[in-house]
């Protein structure tokens, strides 16, 4: 793992704080609102679609600016993921993510934002998420060797 510089850590913390505030202001830390978005056959609430649309616009602007730069602000070069394409692990992870999101109304970002706010469901979700990560790491170790 590469060493982090103070500016990159501050930028990451600022971005995380901004993201968390956006989740709070948009109401996306409320599992009932997220589950209402997923309930397309019932009392559908389209607010999450507007939040996602706004996020896509902000990301598109960021990618447009990044394309014109030779390197990121706090690194020597852009890094690309080592893999591309859809494989079994990506598919399985996506299915598990979707099932967890649909059952709990949380995904990791809003759940982590809910922790310091004292949301009991966020604590339960994060405990289950941590247990799932531990099981996955244990299974990966058993499969490798």
C-alpha positions as CSV (number, residue, x, y, z in Angstrom):
1,X,0.0,0.0,0.0
2,X,1.4,3.4,-0.9
3,X,2.1,6.1,1.6
4,X,-0.6,8.8,1.9
5,X,0.4,12.4,2.0
6,X,-1.3,15.0,4.2
7,X,-3.0,16.8,1.3
8,X,-4.4,13.6,-0.1
9,X,-5.7,12.6,3.4
10,X,-7.3,16.0,3.9
11,X,-8.9,15.9,0.5
12,X,-10.2,12.4,1.1
13,X,-11.6,13.4,4.5
14,X,-13.3,16.5,3.0
15,X,-14.8,14.4,0.2
16,X,-16.1,11.9,2.7
17,X,-17.6,14.7,4.9
18,X,-19.2,16.3,1.8
19,X,-20.6,12.9,0.7
20,X,-22.0,12.2,4.2
21,X,-23.6,15.6,4.5
22,X,-25.2,15.1,1.1
23,X,-26.6,11.7,2.3
24,X,-28.0,13.4,5.4
25,X,-29.5,16.4,3.5
26,X,-31.1,14.1,0.8
27,X,-32.6,11.8,3.4
28,X,-30.8,8.8,2.0
29,X,-29.8,7.6,5.5
30,X,-33.4,6.8,6.1
31,X,-33.9,3.1,5.1
32,X,-37.7,3.6,4.7
33,X,-37.0,6.2,1.9
34,X,-34.6,3.8,0.1
35,X,-37.0,0.9,0.5
36,X,-39.8,3.1,-0.9
37,X,-37.7,3.8,-4.0
38,X,-37.2,0.0,-4.5
39,X,-41.0,-0.6,-4.0
40,X,-41.9,0.1,-7.7
41,X,-45.2,-1.9,-7.4
42,X,-46.3,-0.1,-4.2
43,X,-45.9,3.3,-2.7
44,X,-42.9,4.3,-4.9
45,X,-40.8,7.3,-3.8
46,X,-38.7,8.6,-6.7
47,X,-36.4,10.8,-4.5
48,X,-33.5,8.4,-4.7
49,X,-33.6,8.6,-8.5
50,X,-33.1,12.4,-8.2
51,X,-30.2,12.0,-5.8
52,X,-28.6,9.5,-8.1
53,X,-29.2,11.8,-11.1
54,X,-27.5,14.6,-9.3
55,X,-24.6,12.4,-8.4
56,X,-24.2,11.3,-12.0
57,X,-24.0,14.9,-13.1
58,X,-21.4,15.8,-10.5
59,X,-19.4,12.7,-11.4
60,X,-19.6,13.5,-15.1
61,X,-18.3,17.0,-14.5
62,X,-15.4,15.5,-12.3
63,X,-14.5,13.0,-15.0
64,X,-14.5,15.7,-17.7
65,X,-12.1,17.8,-15.6
66,X,-9.9,14.7,-14.8
67,X,-9.6,13.8,-18.5
68,X,-7.9,17.1,-19.2
69,X,-5.3,16.6,-16.4
70,X,-2.1,14.7,-16.8
71,X,-2.2,13.5,-13.2
72,X,-4.5,13.8,-10.1
73,X,-3.9,16.6,-7.6
74,X,-2.3,14.4,-4.9
75,X,-0.7,11.6,-6.9
76,X,2.0,11.2,-9.6
77,X,-0.4,9.4,-12.0
78,X,-3.9,8.1,-12.4
79,X,-4.3,4.4,-11.4
80,X,-6.7,2.1,-13.2
81,X,-8.3,-1.1,-11.8
82,X,-6.3,-4.2,-12.6
83,X,-9.3,-6.0,-14.1
84,X,-12.1,-5.2,-16.4
85,X,-15.2,-7.0,-17.4
86,X,-17.8,-9.0,-15.5
87,X,-16.6,-12.2,-13.8
88,X,-18.2,-14.5,-11.3
89,X,-16.9,-12.7,-8.2
90,X,-18.2,-9.3,-9.5
91,X,-21.6,-10.8,-10.3
92,X,-21.9,-12.5,-6.9
93,X,-20.8,-9.4,-5.0
94,X,-23.3,-7.3,-7.0
95,X,-26.1,-9.8,-6.1
96,X,-25.2,-9.8,-2.4
97,X,-25.0,-6.0,-2.4
98,X,-28.4,-5.7,-4.0
99,X,-30.0,-8.2,-1.7
100,X,-28.5,-6.4,1.4
101,X,-29.6,-3.0,0.1
102,X,-33.1,-4.3,-0.7
103,X,-33.5,-6.1,2.7
104,X,-32.0,-3.4,4.9
105,X,-32.5,-0.2,3.0
106,X,-28.8,0.6,3.7
107,X,-25.7,0.4,1.7
108,X,-22.3,1.0,3.3
109,X,-22.1,4.8,2.8
110,X,-25.4,5.7,4.5
111,X,-24.9,3.1,7.1
112,X,-21.5,4.5,8.1
113,X,-23.0,8.0,8.2
114,X,-25.7,6.7,10.5
115,X,-23.3,5.3,13.1
116,X,-22.3,8.7,14.7
117,X,-26.0,9.7,14.5
118,X,-26.8,6.8,16.7
119,X,-29.2,5.0,14.3
120,X,-29.7,1.5,15.7
121,X,-30.4,0.0,12.3
122,X,-27.1,1.5,11.0
123,X,-25.2,-0.2,13.9
124,X,-26.9,-3.5,13.1
125,X,-26.2,-3.2,9.4
126,X,-22.5,-2.3,10.0
127,X,-22.1,-5.2,12.4
128,X,-23.5,-7.6,9.8
129,X,-21.4,-6.0,7.1
130,X,-18.3,-6.5,9.2
131,X,-19.2,-10.1,9.9
132,X,-19.7,-10.6,6.2
133,X,-16.3,-9.1,5.4
134,X,-14.7,-11.3,8.0
135,X,-16.3,-14.5,6.6
136,X,-15.2,-13.5,3.1
137,X,-11.6,-13.0,4.3
138,X,-11.7,-16.3,6.1
139,X,-13.1,-18.1,3.1
140,X,-10.5,-16.5,0.8
141,X,-7.7,-17.6,3.0
142,X,-9.1,-21.2,3.0
143,X,-9.5,-21.3,-0.7
144,X,-5.9,-19.9,-1.4
145,X,-4.1,-22.2,0.9
